[in-house]
Amino acid sequence: MTTLAPLTATPDPDNLSNTVVSRWHRRLSANPTAKRSHWRTKTVYFRAVASLVAGTPAAQLTWKSIVEAAAPHGSRSTFYEVAGAHARHPLIEAFIDDGRMDSIQLALYYRRPDAVAQLLDEAKVWSYWPYREKMIDAVTNAGPASPEALEAEVTSAMLKWARANPQLAAALNHAPPACTVEDLMLIRHGRLAAVRAANHLTERLRRAA
């Protein structure tokens, strides 16, 4: 089991609202009902892949099966607009553009060899987001908290999501939503590498499953 060393400094929970993933999500979802909203297109595919993975092993998903599940709005062109090497506004690009060491580590960790895996990672973030927002509201209203207490809140929110979405949580070898890894690294003030943070959360997901 991965054990994280204790910290004494008290992190600011408000910082969790200004992470790279938070800014990416806020920027793209600012006008979700607009007819040509890119977030609206992404959401069509997030729903499709989440629905598919509930009944089909993630390893068997293809761009064609996802496009069919996204009908009547799915097409090859819109699929590759939201996933793959030439996707618009991918999450991994937000980490690269941020440029800080922690963000580059996250970009390297979540670099995927194919478009379907990339879409699964972003679908996990999208699916988990309401749980994260509820968690941030709770810790902000509660006031100052220790790093251990904040880590417990992040883990608890992630496990609640996993219980509601077990197949999606298990996809990609139980890779956690990228935002949970970034949150844990932020709570640890840059003293926790992305691989170690991700492995710790993956272990919690596997144990819960």
Salt bridges, closest charged atoms under 4 A:
GLU81 OE2 - HIS38 ND1 3.44
GLU81 OE2 - ARG88 NH1 3.32
ASP98 OD1 - ARG23 NH2 3.21
ASP98 OD2 - ARG100 NE 2.68
ASP121 OD2 - ARG112 NE 2.56
GLU122 OE1 - LYS42 NZ 2.78
GLU151 OE2 - ARG188 NE 2.29
ASP183 OD1 - ARG132 NH2 2.89
